[in-house]
Every structure is written in C-alpha cells, then in structure tokens.
Amino acid sequence: GKGIIDGRGSGWWLEAPYEDPYDDERKLIIPLNNTVQERPPMPALRFYGSFNVTVTGITIQNSPQCHLKFDNCIGVVVHDMSVSSPGDSPNTDGIHLQNSKDVLIHGTTLACGDDCVSIQTGCSNVYIHNVNCGPGHGISIGSLGKDNTKACVSNITVRDIMMHNTMNGVRIKTWQGGSGNVQAVLFSNIQVSEVQLPIVIDQFYCDKRTCKNQTAAVALSGITYEKIRGTYTVKPVHLACSDSLPCIGVTLSAIQLKPMQERYHLYNPFCWQSYGELTTPTVPPIACLQIGKPPNNKVQSNYDVC
C-alpha cells in the first residue's frame, strides 16, 4: 500500500544516549519482566525470523529508533518505499539488517538521523542499488565486534547511490577486540554531494569517551571502491585499519572527490595499515595506500574465520 507509518519518536530522541542503540535480542523477543523499568524505544517496523519478506510502497517516518529492521531473515526485498526523519534525530537508522541473508534493496529514498542502511553481523548476499540517501550517516557495515564478539559479513554490493549532505558516504566500522571477518564488499558508482567523509574504514570505532587498545580485530579483505565521485567537506578518504591485522585487498578505482568551498577545514586522504591497489589515478591522489600485501601477511587463525 501507500500508507504512512508514523513512529512519533521525538519523545525518545530527547532522552537518547550517545552510545549505540538498545539492541539486546533477548529483551526484544521475550516479554519484558519486572526487572526492566521502561520499555525501550523500538523500530517502527520489524521482521524477525521471516522468510521471503517484501516491503514496498509505504513511508515510515519519525521512528523512535531504526525505521525498518530485519533480524534473522532469509529472502528480503525492499523497494519503492521511503524513510523520513530529521537529520538530527539520534539512532534513527533507515534500514537495519542483522543476521539476514539474500537481501535486495532498491528504489528507496532514505532520510534519517543515522545510517541510511546499517549492515550488521551475520549478513551475506546483500545487494543495494538505486537508493537516495540523505540526510543521515551514509551506508555502513557495522559497527562490528563490540565487547570482543565475533562478526561475519560477506558478499555485500552497494551501487548506483546518490548521497547528499550525509556525515559519511560508504563506511566500514569495527571495534578493537573483535574477531571474524568482512570480505567481498563492492561499493560502486556512488555520487556524493557535500558529504563529510565519503570513504571510511574505521577499525578503531568507539562510541564512548575512552576505549582500551586491543590487538584482536575483525579481519577486512577484498574491499573495492570504484566510481566514487562528487564533493566532500572534511576528508575524502579515511582508511584506519588494525595494527595487528591490516586490511588487505583494498582496491580503489575511478575515485574523483573534490572539496567544497575553502571555508571548510579540509584534510588530506589518510591511510593506516591499508594494503591493496590503485587501478586508476585518483582525485585527489591517494598515495597513502600501501601497494601489495603486508610484509608479514598474517594468516588468519581459526578465530578469525567465519
């Protein structure tokens, strides 16, 4: 249908903590008992353990938290629908995917206060194309590996995307201390406009004021960025990978990112422990990417294999 689901979430936004949203599966599935004082804010629309789900036509707006959430689902199609919330509404992801496989998202317009699409652990075979994103935080894989957990994400394609006035463009974020891996990810034909950080890998993600340094990490490999074009306001590329488990197989091709007006404080591309290849010249030049493989090229332990 073409109806509107209005989450009327503004009451929750005022009280939202700055940390990651409430996401304890047990409390969402099992009826809340007396030890929990308040019912936490919920997604406007959530599918759990569902097969062959299609969501189309509707508009979801002003959700207390993420607008549309899929947990433990197989076979998901979302198309020709929209999400609408203010850019400053906290934790209001557009579409949140968790432990879900065989997902197709296309023809959607996602305006929210957090990630337009958030891809969490347990997701594989996800194809996202022809999506308008903004305002929001871009399209993100993660955060993964929080509290020393294992995360597994594979075969993710994000292409033919328009992003305007978002915090990030395409981002992968992991916590120190996690395990598992992210592999076979393609970001292609992403048009960015006034985006703060168009290309981001952050393996030092921390939503608190302090996080301790840890050597374990979620392994990242086979990450391709091609045809990422448009304007940025802070930094074009930020690739911050783990000291103990560097990113490998990072490929950059046909990157053309230009700064907005000089009134912004701009930064050069940044890379740390990032290995791969540049298959074409880039704008600006991304000289910080280390070509090839790391010298010690650590073999992933069983701990890191999914």
C-alpha beads as a LAMMPS data file, in Angstrom:
LAMMPS data file: protein, C-alpha beads

306 atoms
305 bonds

1 atom types
1 bond types

-500.0 500.0 xlo xhi
-500.0 500.0 ylo yhi
-500.0 500.0 zlo zhi

Masses

1 110.0

Atoms # bond

1 1 1 0.000 0.000 0.000
2 1 1 0.925 3.678 0.072
3 1 1 0.237 4.464 3.696
4 1 1 2.402 6.227 6.263
5 1 1 3.687 4.608 9.444
6 1 1 4.431 7.446 11.865
7 1 1 6.575 6.386 14.820
8 1 1 6.047 9.737 16.610
9 1 1 9.522 9.210 18.034
10 1 1 10.506 12.733 19.068
11 1 1 9.832 11.994 22.745
12 1 1 12.523 9.316 22.695
13 1 1 15.022 11.405 20.742
14 1 1 15.339 13.896 23.592
15 1 1 16.395 11.170 26.029
16 1 1 18.582 9.136 23.678
17 1 1 22.020 8.114 24.957
18 1 1 25.017 8.775 22.748
19 1 1 26.051 5.125 22.668
20 1 1 24.843 2.541 20.164
21 1 1 21.084 1.927 20.211
22 1 1 19.465 -0.574 22.534
23 1 1 19.864 -3.891 20.788
24 1 1 19.551 -6.777 23.236
25 1 1 17.788 -9.513 21.283
26 1 1 16.525 -11.375 24.341
27 1 1 14.621 -8.402 25.699
28 1 1 13.092 -7.709 22.290
29 1 1 11.870 -11.278 21.830
30 1 1 10.935 -12.334 25.361
31 1 1 8.209 -10.305 27.132
32 1 1 9.828 -7.760 29.383
33 1 1 9.930 -8.814 33.017
34 1 1 9.653 -6.705 36.148
35 1 1 13.386 -6.056 36.401
36 1 1 13.242 -3.731 33.399
37 1 1 11.706 -0.422 34.353
38 1 1 10.912 1.017 30.957
39 1 1 10.143 -0.380 27.539
40 1 1 12.994 0.711 25.288
41 1 1 12.306 2.559 22.042
42 1 1 11.533 0.108 19.260
43 1 1 11.810 0.065 15.470
44 1 1 8.691 1.329 13.702
45 1 1 8.513 -1.914 11.716
46 1 1 10.485 -5.079 12.482
47 1 1 10.640 -8.549 10.931
48 1 1 12.210 -11.343 12.951
49 1 1 12.948 -14.860 11.672
50 1 1 10.972 -14.279 8.495
51 1 1 11.304 -15.783 5.027
52 1 1 10.694 -14.069 1.679
53 1 1 9.615 -10.671 3.005
54 1 1 8.694 -7.802 0.669
55 1 1 8.215 -4.221 1.861
56 1 1 7.107 -1.740 -0.795
57 1 1 5.070 1.415 -1.316
58 1 1 4.914 2.652 2.274
59 1 1 6.528 5.621 4.004
60 1 1 7.942 5.244 7.512
61 1 1 8.637 8.449 9.387
62 1 1 9.841 9.735 12.754
63 1 1 10.628 6.348 14.293
64 1 1 11.871 6.253 17.915
65 1 1 14.850 4.238 16.644
66 1 1 15.608 2.498 13.346
67 1 1 12.694 2.672 10.964
68 1 1 12.766 -0.745 9.303
69 1 1 14.622 -3.685 10.839
70 1 1 15.254 -7.243 9.683
71 1 1 16.695 -9.831 12.115
72 1 1 17.395 -13.461 11.217
73 1 1 15.574 -13.203 7.905
74 1 1 16.234 -15.012 4.626
75 1 1 14.969 -13.524 1.392
76 1 1 14.220 -9.799 1.863
77 1 1 13.110 -7.354 -0.834
78 1 1 12.624 -3.646 -0.060
79 1 1 11.766 -1.342 -2.956
80 1 1 9.947 1.862 -3.808
81 1 1 9.440 2.964 -0.232
82 1 1 10.762 5.881 1.783
83 1 1 12.015 6.785 5.226
84 1 1 11.763 10.308 6.590
85 1 1 13.148 11.675 9.875
86 1 1 15.132 14.813 10.772
87 1 1 18.879 14.671 10.269
88 1 1 19.481 15.358 13.962
89 1 1 17.259 12.549 15.310
90 1 1 19.554 10.055 17.131
91 1 1 19.795 6.331 16.283
92 1 1 17.153 6.554 13.578
93 1 1 18.711 4.213 11.007
94 1 1 16.695 3.884 7.823
95 1 1 17.036 0.125 7.240
96 1 1 18.850 -2.100 9.752
97 1 1 19.987 -5.584 8.697
98 1 1 21.178 -8.180 11.186
99 1 1 21.828 -11.918 10.708
100 1 1 19.948 -11.709 7.413
101 1 1 20.799 -13.218 4.033
102 1 1 19.739 -12.752 0.413
103 1 1 18.640 -9.122 0.748
104 1 1 17.717 -6.775 -2.121
105 1 1 17.093 -3.068 -1.503
106 1 1 16.411 -0.692 -4.394
107 1 1 14.385 2.316 -5.462
108 1 1 14.209 3.749 -1.945
109 1 1 14.661 7.247 -0.520
110 1 1 16.145 7.244 2.974
111 1 1 16.348 10.447 5.030
112 1 1 17.195 9.942 8.694
113 1 1 19.489 10.824 11.599
114 1 1 21.763 7.759 11.479
115 1 1 22.852 5.258 8.820
116 1 1 20.581 5.140 5.775
117 1 1 21.343 1.418 5.676
118 1 1 23.137 -0.364 8.536
119 1 1 24.560 -3.834 7.839
120 1 1 25.410 -5.783 10.981
121 1 1 26.959 -9.155 11.753
122 1 1 25.580 -12.293 10.142
123 1 1 24.643 -10.579 6.877
124 1 1 25.582 -12.027 3.494
125 1 1 24.446 -11.705 -0.108
126 1 1 23.150 -8.148 0.266
127 1 1 22.558 -6.073 -2.896
128 1 1 21.660 -2.389 -2.529
129 1 1 21.207 -0.182 -5.598
130 1 1 19.420 2.945 -6.812
131 1 1 18.990 4.472 -3.371
132 1 1 18.847 8.148 -2.399
133 1 1 20.473 8.750 0.993
134 1 1 20.451 11.972 2.983
135 1 1 20.416 13.446 5.450
136 1 1 21.965 10.697 7.563
137 1 1 25.266 8.962 8.234
138 1 1 25.593 7.173 4.891
139 1 1 25.620 3.415 4.251
140 1 1 27.556 1.468 6.880
141 1 1 28.778 -2.037 7.584
142 1 1 28.977 -2.221 11.372
143 1 1 29.784 -1.420 13.962
144 1 1 31.139 -4.972 14.360
145 1 1 32.977 -6.839 17.099
146 1 1 31.760 -4.876 20.109
147 1 1 32.641 -6.412 23.511
148 1 1 35.025 -8.940 21.905
149 1 1 32.295 -10.582 19.832
150 1 1 32.743 -12.406 16.543
151 1 1 31.346 -10.750 13.405
152 1 1 30.865 -12.229 9.937
153 1 1 29.789 -10.215 6.890
154 1 1 30.296 -11.232 3.242
155 1 1 29.190 -10.585 -0.338
156 1 1 27.882 -7.039 0.017
157 1 1 27.250 -4.880 -3.078
158 1 1 26.272 -1.211 -2.836
159 1 1 25.980 0.584 -6.167
160 1 1 24.251 3.421 -8.032
161 1 1 23.686 5.511 -4.911
162 1 1 23.048 9.254 -4.513
163 1 1 24.190 10.773 -1.209
164 1 1 23.597 14.382 -0.255
165 1 1 24.568 16.168 2.954
166 1 1 25.498 12.996 4.851
167 1 1 28.141 12.508 7.535
168 1 1 29.758 9.550 5.757
169 1 1 29.449 8.032 2.339
170 1 1 30.279 4.321 2.433
171 1 1 31.758 3.124 5.721
172 1 1 33.009 0.002 7.498
173 1 1 33.405 0.342 11.276
174 1 1 34.705 -2.247 13.739
175 1 1 35.677 -2.305 17.400
176 1 1 39.080 -3.303 18.666
177 1 1 38.991 -6.720 20.329
178 1 1 36.517 -8.327 17.952
179 1 1 37.060 -11.331 15.683
180 1 1 35.627 -12.791 12.499
181 1 1 35.844 -11.110 9.109
182 1 1 34.335 -8.849 6.490
183 1 1 35.046 -9.936 2.931
184 1 1 33.913 -9.442 -0.663
185 1 1 32.482 -5.926 -0.478
186 1 1 31.883 -3.700 -3.519
187 1 1 30.982 -0.009 -3.398
188 1 1 30.375 1.176 -6.969
189 1 1 29.051 4.311 -8.677
190 1 1 28.413 6.350 -5.547
191 1 1 27.598 10.012 -6.234
192 1 1 28.308 12.160 -3.165
193 1 1 27.370 15.781 -2.635
194 1 1 28.534 17.781 0.407
195 1 1 29.476 14.596 2.256
196 1 1 31.895 14.996 5.158
197 1 1 33.811 11.691 4.730
198 1 1 32.933 9.820 1.517
199 1 1 35.136 6.705 2.004
200 1 1 35.727 5.367 5.532
201 1 1 37.217 2.279 7.138
202 1 1 37.439 2.732 10.908
203 1 1 38.767 -0.249 12.851
204 1 1 39.155 1.885 15.964
205 1 1 35.453 2.644 16.336
206 1 1 34.478 3.806 19.800
207 1 1 31.188 5.404 20.854
208 1 1 32.402 6.190 24.368
209 1 1 34.928 8.753 25.506
210 1 1 37.599 6.101 26.044
211 1 1 38.115 2.611 24.646
212 1 1 41.110 0.465 25.538
213 1 1 43.560 -0.636 22.866
214 1 1 43.285 -4.314 21.939
215 1 1 45.212 -6.401 19.426
216 1 1 42.376 -8.666 18.249
217 1 1 40.397 -7.348 15.297
218 1 1 37.725 -8.183 12.746
219 1 1 39.687 -9.057 9.575
220 1 1 38.884 -6.971 6.489
221 1 1 39.690 -8.232 3.000
222 1 1 38.505 -7.778 -0.560
223 1 1 37.017 -4.277 -0.257
224 1 1 36.557 -2.483 -3.610
225 1 1 35.710 1.172 -4.148
226 1 1 35.018 2.204 -7.727
227 1 1 33.453 5.307 -9.297
228 1 1 33.072 7.247 -6.058
229 1 1 32.577 10.825 -7.229
230 1 1 31.442 14.222 -6.027
231 1 1 32.173 16.729 -3.287
232 1 1 33.332 16.410 0.311
233 1 1 33.546 18.867 3.210
234 1 1 36.140 17.342 5.597
235 1 1 38.279 14.464 4.236
236 1 1 37.905 12.402 1.043
237 1 1 39.336 9.085 2.261
238 1 1 39.938 7.697 5.766
239 1 1 41.269 4.136 5.948
240 1 1 42.241 3.319 9.544
241 1 1 42.964 -0.400 9.842
242 1 1 44.137 -2.626 12.676
243 1 1 47.829 -2.664 13.638
244 1 1 47.774 -6.413 14.252
245 1 1 45.508 -7.394 11.344
246 1 1 45.872 -4.897 8.468
247 1 1 43.218 -4.507 5.765
248 1 1 44.173 -6.458 2.646
249 1 1 42.822 -6.379 -0.879
250 1 1 41.592 -2.769 -0.728
251 1 1 41.062 -1.655 -4.353
252 1 1 40.453 1.963 -5.363
253 1 1 39.380 2.818 -8.897
254 1 1 37.961 5.936 -10.587
255 1 1 37.810 7.989 -7.378
256 1 1 37.075 11.660 -8.084
257 1 1 36.405 13.639 -4.924
258 1 1 36.666 17.403 -4.835
259 1 1 36.465 19.725 -1.832
260 1 1 33.653 22.168 -1.244
261 1 1 34.380 25.842 -0.664
262 1 1 37.535 26.799 1.157
263 1 1 35.616 27.860 4.266
264 1 1 35.787 24.269 5.463
265 1 1 38.877 22.916 7.218
266 1 1 39.968 20.184 4.846
267 1 1 42.183 17.139 5.413
268 1 1 44.199 15.001 3.023
269 1 1 43.479 11.299 2.438
270 1 1 44.526 9.184 5.415
271 1 1 45.578 5.527 5.418
272 1 1 46.865 3.307 8.219
273 1 1 47.772 -0.375 7.760
274 1 1 45.793 -0.443 4.499
275 1 1 47.086 -2.642 1.674
276 1 1 45.808 -3.121 -1.850
277 1 1 45.968 -1.465 -5.240
278 1 1 45.080 1.663 -7.159
279 1 1 43.850 0.579 -10.588
280 1 1 43.452 4.135 -11.932
281 1 1 44.719 7.580 -10.983
282 1 1 42.554 9.154 -8.299
283 1 1 41.474 12.684 -7.404
284 1 1 42.939 13.551 -5.012
285 1 1 45.947 11.206 -5.263
286 1 1 45.684 8.510 -2.585
287 1 1 49.416 7.959 -2.128
288 1 1 48.994 6.621 1.396
289 1 1 47.545 3.246 0.315
290 1 1 50.289 0.617 0.581
291 1 1 50.532 -1.411 -2.608
292 1 1 50.517 -5.198 -2.367
293 1 1 50.292 -7.197 0.851
294 1 1 51.658 -6.557 4.340
295 1 1 55.235 -7.796 4.798
296 1 1 54.338 -10.407 7.411
297 1 1 50.944 -11.135 5.764
298 1 1 49.489 -12.889 8.775
299 1 1 47.381 -15.938 8.072
300 1 1 44.011 -15.657 9.729
301 1 1 43.627 -18.018 12.641
302 1 1 40.524 -20.153 13.089
303 1 1 39.448 -17.446 15.482
304 1 1 39.029 -15.070 12.546
305 1 1 37.480 -17.479 10.048
306 1 1 33.705 -17.420 9.734

Bonds

1 1 1 2
2 1 2 3
3 1 3 4
4 1 4 5
5 1 5 6
6 1 6 7
7 1 7 8
8 1 8 9
9 1 9 10
10 1 10 11
11 1 11 12
12 1 12 13
13 1 13 14
14 1 14 15
15 1 15 16
16 1 16 17
17 1 17 18
18 1 18 19
19 1 19 20
20 1 20 21
21 1 21 22
22 1 22 23
23 1 23 24
24 1 24 25
25 1 25 26
26 1 26 27
27 1 27 28
28 1 28 29
29 1 29 30
30 1 30 31
31 1 31 32
32 1 32 33
33 1 33 34
34 1 34 35
35 1 35 36
36 1 36 37
37 1 37 38
38 1 38 39
39 1 39 40
40 1 40 41
41 1 41 42
42 1 42 43
43 1 43 44
44 1 44 45
45 1 45 46
46 1 46 47
47 1 47 48
48 1 48 49
49 1 49 50
50 1 50 51
51 1 51 52
52 1 52 53
53 1 53 54
54 1 54 55
55 1 55 56
56 1 56 57
57 1 57 58
58 1 58 59
59 1 59 60
60 1 60 61
61 1 61 62
62 1 62 63
63 1 63 64
64 1 64 65
65 1 65 66
66 1 66 67
67 1 67 68
68 1 68 69
69 1 69 70
70 1 70 71
71 1 71 72
72 1 72 73
73 1 73 74
74 1 74 75
75 1 75 76
76 1 76 77
77 1 77 78
78 1 78 79
79 1 79 80
80 1 80 81
81 1 81 82
82 1 82 83
83 1 83 84
84 1 84 85
85 1 85 86
86 1 86 87
87 1 87 88
88 1 88 89
89 1 89 90
90 1 90 91
91 1 91 92
92 1 92 93
93 1 93 94
94 1 94 95
95 1 95 96
96 1 96 97
97 1 97 98
98 1 98 99
99 1 99 100
100 1 100 101
101 1 101 102
102 1 102 103
103 1 103 104
104 1 104 105
105 1 105 106
106 1 106 107
107 1 107 108
108 1 108 109
109 1 109 110
110 1 110 111
111 1 111 112
112 1 112 113
113 1 113 114
114 1 114 115
115 1 115 116
116 1 116 117
117 1 117 118
118 1 118 119
119 1 119 120
120 1 120 121
121 1 121 122
122 1 122 123
123 1 123 124
124 1 124 125
125 1 125 126
126 1 126 127
127 1 127 128
128 1 128 129
129 1 129 130
130 1 130 131
131 1 131 132
132 1 132 133
133 1 133 134
134 1 134 135
135 1 135 136
136 1 136 137
137 1 137 138
138 1 138 139
139 1 139 140
140 1 140 141
141 1 141 142
142 1 142 143
143 1 143 144
144 1 144 145
145 1 145 146
146 1 146 147
147 1 147 148
148 1 148 149
149 1 149 150
150 1 150 151
151 1 151 152
152 1 152 153
153 1 153 154
154 1 154 155
155 1 155 156
156 1 156 157
157 1 157 158
158 1 158 159
159 1 159 160
160 1 160 161
161 1 161 162
162 1 162 163
163 1 163 164
164 1 164 165
165 1 165 166
166 1 166 167
167 1 167 168
168 1 168 169
169 1 169 170
170 1 170 171
171 1 171 172
172 1 172 173
173 1 173 174
174 1 174 175
175 1 175 176
176 1 176 177
177 1 177 178
178 1 178 179
179 1 179 180
180 1 180 181
181 1 181 182
182 1 182 183
183 1 183 184
184 1 184 185
185 1 185 186
186 1 186 187
187 1 187 188
188 1 188 189
189 1 189 190
190 1 190 191
191 1 191 192
192 1 192 193
193 1 193 194
194 1 194 195
195 1 195 196
196 1 196 197
197 1 197 198
198 1 198 199
199 1 199 200
200 1 200 201
201 1 201 202
202 1 202 203
203 1 203 204
204 1 204 205
205 1 205 206
206 1 206 207
207 1 207 208
208 1 208 209
209 1 209 210
210 1 210 211
211 1 211 212
212 1 212 213
213 1 213 214
214 1 214 215
215 1 215 216
216 1 216 217
217 1 217 218
218 1 218 219
219 1 219 220
220 1 220 221
221 1 221 222
222 1 222 223
223 1 223 224
224 1 224 225
225 1 225 226
226 1 226 227
227 1 227 228
228 1 228 229
229 1 229 230
230 1 230 231
231 1 231 232
232 1 232 233
233 1 233 234
234 1 234 235
235 1 235 236
236 1 236 237
237 1 237 238
238 1 238 239
239 1 239 240
240 1 240 241
241 1 241 242
242 1 242 243
243 1 243 244
244 1 244 245
245 1 245 246
246 1 246 247
247 1 247 248
248 1 248 249
249 1 249 250
250 1 250 251
251 1 251 252
252 1 252 253
253 1 253 254
254 1 254 255
255 1 255 256
256 1 256 257
257 1 257 258
258 1 258 259
259 1 259 260
260 1 260 261
261 1 261 262
262 1 262 263
263 1 263 264
264 1 264 265
265 1 265 266
266 1 266 267
267 1 267 268
268 1 268 269
269 1 269 270
270 1 270 271
271 1 271 272
272 1 272 273
273 1 273 274
274 1 274 275
275 1 275 276
276 1 276 277
277 1 277 278
278 1 278 279
279 1 279 280
280 1 280 281
281 1 281 282
282 1 282 283
283 1 283 284
284 1 284 285
285 1 285 286
286 1 286 287
287 1 287 288
288 1 288 289
289 1 289 290
290 1 290 291
291 1 291 292
292 1 292 293
293 1 293 294
294 1 294 295
295 1 295 296
296 1 296 297
297 1 297 298
298 1 298 299
299 1 299 300
300 1 300 301
301 1 301 302
302 1 302 303
303 1 303 304
304 1 304 305
305 1 305 306
